[in-house]
Amino acid sequence: MFSKSNQIALAFPLDLRLHAWTNAVYGKAVAAGFIRPPWHPDDTTILRLHAYFDTGLSPAGAVWAVVQIVQRARSRQFCWLIQRD
């Protein structure tokens, strides 16, 4: 009845809002110098960003939160390395 070329997949409004929000997070992180394109987040970061979106954080708030988590993880690794020596 329908040919494949006539079918269009429409995104849900939530998908469009999440996509726009994610682009804003990426733009703010690049502008602040936290990341350089091309950036490919790991699965944990993607899940964390989705949770920030679901809780209503702004893109700037999400960038700040991710940077804080990464910095804490790095400082813990650094402290662990110092304690080993």
Residue pairs with C-beta under 8 A, 6 or more apart in sequence:
11 19
18 50
18 53
21 53
21 59
22 49
22 53
24 59
25 49
25 59
25 62
25 63
26 35
26 39
27 59
28 59
28 60
28 63
29 35
29 39
29 63
29 66
29 67
30 36
30 37
30 39
32 63
34 63
34 67
41 49
45 66
48 65
48 66
48 69
49 62
49 66
52 61
52 62
52 65
53 62
57 65
